[in-house]
């Protein structure tokens, strides 16, 4: 039996902050005891980690990543190996990635393809959501089987006609199915049919630069789709999780639904909290680096997103990590913004950016852990094994130095992409040591992990449902 002792740190969970020592046995948390207490004084271990003046926090749970995603004629540049290694460097110890059903194919084929991509490659634990691209009688039946197997959430798109798009009838059927089988529908809420009209009109006017990507994907078309998704979920009697919420008006729709007591949840991402349309407007096609959907919004939307996180109208911050290199990938859209692959790198930056939000006074330390670790774990059926530090939980633990300063840069990040969306940004706080199920993955800023350590993790259903 191997034992590790973490002593002297401030243990922060969503519920508590306590100066405590943490004892780990065989990959799980065995006990916590007040630092300097008689109980802690009796503990012996094979390995002791000094966390004096540091935070001891649960490993991050990033519930929205796209490793190796095929999109726009190319593939996201992070593999499961490079992406999970970068996640570990950023203090994330579990990702939930999206397996994709192709039109005309079964859910099972899509899921098996993603199992194969990830198997033996991951440095940290992982799970899957399922993207439904083809809602029909057969795929609806398969949803029940996937829930039993531990794939308990299903993503639908109101955007991308001809690729991932589902119409309102298909969405309603999938929601009805999930209301019966306990699954959670995740929604990309943008009115893709209307957006395609605006794209066509912008290109006809010769408006081809990256900034027009943001201009055609109107705030009102995100708010309208969010409203419509909520009403369809009400009709179906199903819960709803809206991904990558970027606009004040969309937050207002979620808040109104939650005020009615509906099981409606919202996620935002660091890019919407820290970046804006100013980045999309950067000259010489540099704005292409910031093309993602939903798009970056004018800065004034950020205050509403922070407020939503404080009031719990938004519950989760995930990354929607979907990196494409500027050179050779983003450049596919030179002369036509609609051909720029949509997505930003971020899996390595989330925990640090949210700690910066603590430093800046946007959120508290416990709320940081809640939105980045505990709530995503509960939302997607991984709690209490993931997302907290408590006896019996997996020993997914980060020793975090809240005083270290760093500058985010492509020069130093570990994501397999040739630029940083946060290039040159100074942040206070840095991951020092990371344990995944008790094994050191990052040891005092040295990567000691390995491909294949990460295990596939079946999930229970959402733990917030009435």
Secondary structure, DSSP 8 states (H G I E B T S, - for coil): --EEEEES-EEE-SS-EEEEEEEEETTEEEEEEETT-HHHHT---SEEEE-TTSEEEE-EEEEEE-TT-EETTEE-S--HHHHHHHHHHTTEEEEEEEEE--TTS-HHHHHHHHHHHHTTT-SSEEEEEEE-S--SHHHHHHHHHHHHHT--EEEEESS-TTTTB--HHHHHHHHHHHHHH--EEEEE---HHHHHHHHHHHHHTT--STHHHHHHS-HHHHHHHHHHHHHHHHHHT--EEE-S---HHHHHHHHHHHHTT--EEEEEEHHHHH--HHHHT-TTTGGGGG--SS----TTHHHHHHHHHHHTSS-EEE--B----TTTTGGGGTT-GGGS---B--TTTHHHHHHHHHHTTSS-HHHHHIIIIIHHHHHTT-TTTSSS-STTSB--EEEEEEEEEEE--TTT--SSSS--TTTT-EEEEEEEEEEETTEEEESSS-B---TT-S-B------TT--
